[in-house]
Amino acid sequence: MEKIKNDYRYLIHNPSRDTKGAREMFSIEIAKKARHFHRQIPGYKMTRLVSLSELAHMLGVEGIYIKDEAQRLVLNSFKVMGGSFALYNFLRKKLGTDEDLSFEYLKSKECHDKLGDITFASATDGNHGRGIAWASQQLGYKCVIYVHHETSQPRIDAIRGYGARVEIVDGNYDDAVRKIAEDAKKYNWEIISDTSWDGYTEIPTWIMQGYTTILLEAQEQLAGLGISRPTHVFVQAGVGALAAATVGFYAALYPDNPPKFVIVEPEKAPCIYESIKNGKCTSVKGDLDTIMAGLACGDPSPIAFDILNNNGDVFVVVPDYTAARGMRILSCPLTGDPFVISGESGAVTLGALFTLKNKNCPDDLKKALALDKHSNVLMINTEGNTDPIQFRRVIWDGLDPVPKKFTEIDIK
Ligand SMILES: Cc1ncc(COP(=O)(O)O)c(C=O)c1O
């Protein structure tokens, strides 16, 4: 049942814990395959796992760990992990092989001669398009990216910087997805979309599987700290692909004892939240006007929804200033904690944790979250300052301040 309290809305969900789908899509073998592929990408290295131990102490939990995807390759966001793995699988399929292929081979003249000209295409609200443009350029293929008219210039420039053609489409992200799907048929482009729809699930599945490299790395890093698994995972959702990959990976790894999964969205674009509330995929209409550009999606991905519906524990929607507060906490941490550059979509989970630890947190939510001094919370900083101008507006100019009545966080 939906509850409205304070400045956020929440749903305590009773998932079926049917992990069949998660185990099929996100088995450890698949995650290892993705990791094996990503390791070959020039410049690949593990992103850091940051421990915010002072903040954890302040919030009364054992640990807060941030997987810092701002440092992923040169791309400032996690997204390339999905897009590159999808391109890899697409090319393998086109070559008619199940064999592992090297990055070098995929770039080679021999491979290009076999496959001929290919143009990859996708809609984006910024980061996915940047990842696809980069991976296409690395592998030597053409790329066309559609963005919607609210997409900021720095995001567009970044995509063009990797040689892609960028078209600006009327409407929002979901309109851009629909438009490129139509145009791809006309021009014979190959759509590499991170969201799924009826009859289009294979590529979005590969994209979600590509994200599991991030989680496999995080597991290794946590193990190095003597932590076998996080007790809580907070993850942000746009169309839900990253959230489903994260939840699915951990549900498959620990089917009998999964972490608690908390899914966070902006109040202006809560398509996963509305879908869980209604028990079926539900679109959110309107201009999706949120500072969290990466999460500004109105149509959930159906394959992601199924995983989240079966396994997610708590769904929360928060106002924009929750993300802005998360960005400020990360960039200006407590003494002793390292700083993290995090963009709006990257920081919202930490902002949400901070909000939820307020003493005002309703009892049923507190019970459902079960955050205590034994909790180790994992989050993904999904982007750095992917829009540096907006980043400075928030951090330097104090854009989206927390309203005064919500500034008195009482955590004890
Ligand atoms: C920075 C960032 N974080 C999170 C997400 C959410 O991912 P998904 O759309 O798979 O839910 C996106 C999506 O573009 C993003 O760019």
The ligand as a Gaussian input file, in Angstrom:
#p B3LYP/6-31G(d) Opt

LIG

0 1
 C       23.355000       8.383000     -14.460000
 C       22.236000       7.417000     -14.586000
 N       21.847000       6.761000     -13.509000
 C       20.829000       5.870000     -13.561000
 C       20.163000       5.630000     -14.740000
 C       18.999000       4.699000     -14.736000
 O       19.140000       3.584000     -15.513000
 P       17.872000       2.828000     -16.088000
 O       17.260000       3.692000     -17.139000
 O       18.419000       1.559000     -16.554000
 O       16.895000       2.647000     -14.953000
 C       20.555000       6.298000     -15.906000
 C       19.900000       6.067000     -17.183000
 O       20.179000       6.660000     -18.196000
 C       21.622000       7.219000     -15.829000
 O       22.046000       7.907000     -16.897000

